[in-house]
Amino acid sequence: MTKAKSGLKDKIIGKAKEVEGKITDNKLREAEGKAQQAKGKLKDKAAKVKKDIQEKD
């Protein structure tokens, strides 16, 4: 699995956790979801930076 796909996976699973937390009024689960979404976004940005660096070489 590529880094971009893995970032997307984290964002999707994170969103599901966030929604689940909102529905069940579980603030911890909601926070876990938001954190996992942030992790996915970070992975995407890191992959983009890596790609940009490789293209400059």
Secondary structure, 3 states (H helix, E strand, C coil): CCHHHHHHHHHHHHHHHHHHHHHHCCHHHHHHHHHHHHHHHHHHHHHHHHHHHHHHC
